[in-house]
Structures are given as C-alpha cells and as structure tokens.
Amino acid sequence: MPPESDKWGWKHVSIFGGFEKGSGTKRWKCNYCNVKYNGSYSRVKAHLLGFTGLGVKSCPAIDDSSRETFQHLEAERLSCKKKKDCINGKPGRKVRASQQNLSCNLRSIAKEDVDDIVARFFYAEDIKLNVVNSPYFLEMARAIAAFGSGYEFPSIDKLSGLVLSKEKAKIEKAVALVKESWPHTGCTILCVEHTITFDILVSSPRGNFFLKGADFNELDELESCLTTVLFNEIMEIGPTNVVQMLLHLDHENRSVESFILSKFPNLFISLCSVKSICILMEEITEFEWIKSTVLGAKDIEESILKYPNSSLFGLIRNLKNGSNPLCTKFAPSYCLVQWIFKLKQALKEENIGIDASIMSDDFWVGAHLLLQIYEPFVKLLVGLNINNSVMGDIYNWRLQSLDALRSKEIDKMKLNQLEEMIENKWDSLFSPLHAAGYLLNPKYFGRNQTRDRAVMRGWKSTLERYECDGEARRNLREQLSSYWKLEGLLGEEDAVECRDKMDPVAWWENFGFEIPQLQTLAIKILSQVSSAEILQENWQGKDIPCQETGKGVGMERVEDLTFVKNNLRLQAQRKGTK
C-alpha cells in the first residue's frame, strides 16, 4: 500500500478521526464545501474529481480550473506509482495483453490524439454524435479517468448479465418507491405507438416510468397484443390506482377501448391533448369559406418549389426555418397561409407563372380572415407548456381563444359557425377530465363554470365514470357546492390568497380536508398528465433493433435491456439533462 503522503487529496480535506488502524478509512471534511464523510482515499479522490457513485457527491464548491489541476495531480500520482512498481519489480494487477498494450501506447498522449481516438470510435460504430451530451457518457468518461489507465471494460457476458440485472433492480426499486404515492395521486398509463412497436409507460407527479414494449406486424396483431398488455399492466399497477389511459396511436382502436372499459368501467380513456389540438385546428380549414384559401396557398407553394433558383424559393425556405415549431406542429395550414401572405409583395414582383385566378383579391381577403381566426388560438398555444400543463389549462385555452376572437371584426355568422364546430367536436376529442379540471383547479375559481354547458357536461361525465354509486355522487355534488360557497376553511384568507400562488394539488392537500371526498377526486384529476408528446419526442429514432440486439446478448435479455434503456432516458429527461 502506498504511503498516505503520496495521495494529494488528503491535503484538501480535514481529518478529524479514524477507524481501524491501517484500514485507510477516516472521518474527514472537505475544505471547500465543508461536507463531512466517512471513507478511504478513493472517496476523497471521487469527491474532489467530481466522480459520483462511491457514496459521495461531487464537490459543488470546486470550479473547473481547480478540478483540472486535481486531474493532473492524480495523473502524476498514478504515473509515479507505476514507475515505483516497475523499479520494485511488483507485478501489479493482472491485465489482458490487449489492454496492457493499449495502456503502454496511451501512457503519454496529447488531448488532441485522445479526441481523434474517441471520434474514430463514434464514426466506426455509427454512434450519434449528440451522445457526447448524454449525462451517462460524461459520467462514464469521468469514472474511467478517475480509475486510471488500468481499467478493464466489462465483457459482453457481464454487461448483458450481472451488470444489467443490477441496473434493472435499481430501477425497479425506484418504481416501487413511486408506487407508494399512486393511491393518493392516481396515475396515468400512456400508450405510445411507433412504426412497428408500441410502448406502455406510467406517469404520476413523482415521475414517468417505462413498463413494457412490444412489436407488431399487422393492425389485427396490434389490437390483440395491445389489449393483452394493457390489461396485464393495469392489473399489475392496481385498477384503483389508474385514473386514465392516455393514447398516442396512429390508428383508431375502438375494440381495444371497448374491451378495457368493459373490464375497468371507472377508467378514463383519453386522446393525447397535442393530437386532439392538431385535429381541432385542422378542422377549421374544412369550412368552405376557408378551404379555398388553404388550397390556393398550397398551389402557390407548389409553384414556388418548382423554381429552386428563384428568390421566392429562398424566401419561403427562410420563413419555414424561422417558424415556431409549435405553430407548424399544431396548425400547419395556418403557417402555410402566413408564409404566403408575407410573400404577397414578392409574388407580385416576380412572375413564376402562377395562375392569376389563384392570387385574386378574394384569395388575399380570405388569407387575412384565416390569419385573424387562427391567431388567438396559436398565440395562446405557444405560451402554454402543454407537456407540463395541469388538467383544466387546455379548457382555459379554448375559452381565452374564443374571447380574443370575439374582439376582432369577424362576421358574426362565421364566428358562430366556428364556436358551434368547437362545441360539437370537443367531447369526442378531449376527455371530460379537462372540463372537470377547469372546474376544480383553484386558480380558475369563480369563472362562471356552472353556466358553461361544456364544463358541466364534462363534470357530469366525470362523476358518472368515477363513481358508480348514486349516493356517493350526490355527496360529491354537495361538496362542490361547499367549495363554490367558500364554506369553512375554504373561505379563510390563506385559502383564498393561495388559489393562484400554490400548485393546485398542494392547495387541495392543504385546504380541502373539510370536503374529503371532493379533495380526493380533485387531487387525482389535477395530478394527471394530458399529453404524451414529450415521450414521443424522447423516443423518436431511438428504437433498439431487437433482432440484431438479440444476437449479441440473447433474446431473453432484450426486454431487460429495453426496460433499462428507456427508464434511464426518462431519468435523464426528468433531471433536464437530455
């Protein structure tokens, strides 16, 4: 064992006690952050170098410059140690011949050369370059550097066996801890479809977890497979814990929904709100007085794209590249008309053979009307973080958009048509939980919800689905009246002032205990997500080719590998690092 004086890290901590003599384990306090730990020099080194995983945290008080100095000191210490081992004839650790040669070759190497070797690995194995931003890649690189050049990578058998099992067990333990909160908040099962696969996840305020994935070849196979998997997962989670099932599917699956509701009649089945909004926004273009404008804009775009060398081609490309991605996602027709409208003068100046009848005065009047109608919907959508929105926010978006529209000079008959279309389509596109959330979210208190037919229709549907007992439903309605009348604690100053200052679930936990049945329902509704889009984006283009992977690690391990991979991604996403 090398003498303690060889270990530079001890100079940066204060030792205030020791354990067994000669063990190297001491009680010490970091001189920078003043946090106390028990442990040997390996923990001191990990704390100062910023390496986690040894029972210590990275020191938050050390800047990059100091950490780089410590890395040089550690490199020098390891270099001196190797030289002494060679002089003393010590055999050291047994290393495979290939890794021993690699260690010798890299003994003194410039950073530029290391960069070249890392890049070569990425290129040869076709690894996406943005992997360098992964927190797990950075953690791995730091861990290897902290260990030193004698590190041996685990074998394929170990990676697909012991290490994989350990990682899976850690995730399952984390799921078990979150599961304890489900009886209180409830949870949402998310079903996300890809090209030939679908994933089942569970979401609650404590976090999102991947549960299971499956492949399918035909639509009939999708239905039978999806039905079986969803049924099993609901039973595993506990039917009373599942508030809703959120679907983000490319195909309608009425048979799946019918089967699930026949087995679990209290469950809400909802479309992803992002998908519903996209459908609703495009429905506006089906009005005859708007449809011709959209078709005209498409004709103009097609004509422009035929002339890639024209200035118009460059202008429309710049407009597309500079557009808000949320706008293009939710309202593509609006964006197209907006681009063409901005090119009005340029189109008049550069003749590329567009039929004059397409660009008539009627087209430009129609384009202006379409932009007026869409503007409030799109503007408010951009300001609404749908992925993190609380139940009720989407319904509030609908009301605010229509209010803004009424302030514009738009023909009353056309405005009535639009309002009637939204009213008729709403219930088929959006879960009644949105209306119930708008009714129960304290920040929307006193918005005349009881006079809104759609809100009260959604509240009625929510009660009938949630509670099958008539007496229990009557009790919930009475408690809702107490909520509106500000009876008891609900009318006190703190409760009133905190309505729009506290998280809505926290508000109900603090002030709703005098109406306990409604408190339970409100917490469960306001704890649910309404969008699976954030998971859809996280998964895009990241599927593991199961057959190919199966050849390398054995098909029996593919499910474990997929489970671990997806949950690690969700963990990184939750921390805001991916």
Beta strands, then each sheet from edge to edge (+ up, - down):
strand 1: 13-18
strand 2: 26-30
strand 3: 36-39
strand 4: 187-193
strand 5: 197-204
strand 6: 207-215
strand 7: 242-248
strand 8: 268-271
sheet 1: 1+ 2- 3+
sheet 2: 6+ 5- 4+ 7+ 8+
end
